[in-house]
């Protein structure tokens, strides 16, 4: 079963001339390379996909004044702050950790990577329809532990040797004695090989006739007292 979260789409002006989207003098959005005199006439924009998820140190977010900020160690999340999970702005990067085995020892390295981005197909559709306010974004479970991490298991600290995914889709960790335990996980936006998030249009709920009838009957006391039960049923059936 696909895990999805509702997300908002923001179009904000940028001073970067390599913006992914441009607004023409007539107000039309275009997704193409713009050069020459048109760079002076058209306004570049960036797309941002946001959620109401908790914002932690190192996360990018949109503040109430529409400014793009990064959460620092003393950051306290405000109600209107929106976490950015994807963007067309390549300058928004996050810290990542790379753990590798070098000469028999686990070595930890740090590097920066771009935030995920919306697909070219989504950007083109966004321009075609003149904007999209909300979408559903696919998420997946990823382990919050990796090889070499210390893990407190029943009051005893053990070193993780393996992190693996079972056929039931759950993550597990194993230690040197080959004992295995469930691995804690976090939910992150699912991306493809191009670092693009997987976006779905919001599907409107379709109600059956019986569901509609039951809904109206459950709320019939909020309807005009002169309307009979049969009149309500006949109205829905029409």
N, C-alpha and C positions, 0 to 999 in steps of 0.2 A: 504494500500500500504506500502510495506517495505521500510524503509529509510536505505540507505547504503552509506558508505564512503569508498573510495579507501585507502588502507593502505599498507605499506611496511613491509616485514618480514626480520629481521636481525638475523643472527647466529653469536654470539660473544663468544670467549673463556672466560672461567671463572676459577678462582683458587679454586672454591668450588667443593669438591669431590662428592657432592650429586647432581651434574648436571643432568638435565633431559635427555640430549642428549650426546652421546659420539662419538668421531671419532676414528675409529680403526687405527692400523698401516698401513692398506692398503687404508685408506681414506674413508672407508664406515661409514655412519652415522647409529647409532643404538639407539633405545629407549628401554632401559632395565636396570635392576639393575646391576651394575658392582662392583665387590668386588675383594679382594685378589690382586694378582700380576697384574691383568689387570688395576687396578687403577693407577699403575705406568706407564703402557704402553699406555693407551688411554687418549685422551684429552677431558675433560668435556666442554660442551658448554651450553649456555642458549639461548632461543629464545626470541625475542622482536618484538612486533607488534607496529608500529608507524604511526602517521599521521602528517600532516602539520598544525594541529590545534594550536591555541594560547596556549602558555605555561604560566601558572600562578604560583604564589607562592605555593609551596607544590607539584607541579607536577614533575614527573621524566622524564628525556629526555636523548637522545643520542647526545653528542656533536660531533663536526666535527672530533675530534681525536678518536672517537668511545668509549670514556669514558662514563660511566653511572653517571649522576649527578641529584641532586634535586634542583629545583629552589628556591632560597631564596628571602627575601624581596627586595633586591637590584638587582635582576636578570633582565637583558635586553636580550630579545630573539634575537639570531643571525639567519641569513637566513638558515644556514645548521643544526640548532638544530631541532631534531625530537621528538615530544611528544610520550612517551611510554603509550599506552593504555592497553596493556596486556603483560604478560611475564611468562616464566616458573620459574623465579627466585623468590622464596618465601620470600626473604629478602626485596623486594621492597614493602613497605607499605605506605599507605597514611592516613592522619587524617580524621576521620569521626565524625559526630555529632549525638548524640542520645538524643532526646527530649522526656521526659516522664512526666506524671502527677503523682506527689507524694504528697499525703495528700492535694489534691486540688490545688497544685501549679505546674506550669510547670518548670521542672528542666532540665537543659542542661548538658549533659555529653560528654566527648571526649574520643575516643578510636582509635586504629590503626587497619586497615584491609589491607589484601593483595590486590595488584592490581589484576584485572581479569587475567585469564590465557587462553591459547588456549586449545581446547579439546584434549583428548588422541587420538581421531581419526585423528585430523588434524596433530598432531605430528607424528603419525605413517605414514601418507601419505607423510609428508615432508621428512621423512627418506627414504621412499620407492622410491621416485622419485629423491632423491638427492638434494632437495632444491626447495623452492617456493619463488619467489621474491615479488609478489603482490597478494593481496586478497581484497575482498569486505567484510566489517564488518557491521553488522546490528546495527542501532542506534534507540533509542526511546526517546520520550519526557518525562521528569520528572519535577515536579513543583520545582521552585526555592524558594518557600516559604513553611512554615510549620506552624502548630498550635502554637499560641503564638507569632508569628512574628508581628512586626509593619509594616503597609502597608499604604503608602500615597495614598489616593484615592481622587482625585479632591481637593488637598490641605488640606485635613483633614486626620490625622493619625488615623487609626483604628487597632484594635487588631484582628487578624485572629482566628476564632473559628473552622473552618473546611476547609479542602482542599479536593476536590472531583473531580472525573472524570465523565463527562457526557457520555451519550450513543453515542454522536458524536465524542468521543475520545478526547475532549478538557478538559483542567483542569480549575477549578474555585475555588475561595475562598469565604467563607461566614463569616460575622461578627455577633456580638451579636444580631443585629436587623434582622437577617436572610436575609439581602441584599447580593446579590452575584455579583461577578465581575470576569472577565477573569483573570486567574492566569498566570504570566510570567513563562516560562519554559526554560530549557536548554536541549541540546541533549547530551546523554551519550551512550556509547556502551551498547547494550542490553546483559544481561547475563542470564544464566539458574540457576537452583537451586544449581549447583556446582560452581558458580562464574566463569563460562566459557563463553567467548564471542562467538557469533554466526558468523561463518565465511562461506563465499560463494566463490567458485572459480569464477574467472572473466569470464564472458560469452562473447565470441567474437560476434560482431555484424554480423548478417546474412542479406545480402542485396538481395532484390528481383531483378528479371531480369529488370523490368521497372526502378527501382532505379539506377541500374548500367548503363543502357542506358542513363538516364537523367544526371547522373554524368559526363559521358564521353562527352555528347553533350554540357554540360555547360562548360567543360574544353577543348573543341576541338581545340581551338586556341593554346593550348600548345602541341598539337600532330603534328607530321610531316605534313607539309602543303600538301603533296601529297596524304595523306590518305583521302578517300572520306567518306561521312556520312554513306553510305550503308556498306562500308568495316568495319567501326567501329562497326556498329550494328551486322553484320555477325560474327565478331570476338568474341563479347560478347556472342552471342547465342551459339557459339561452346562450 
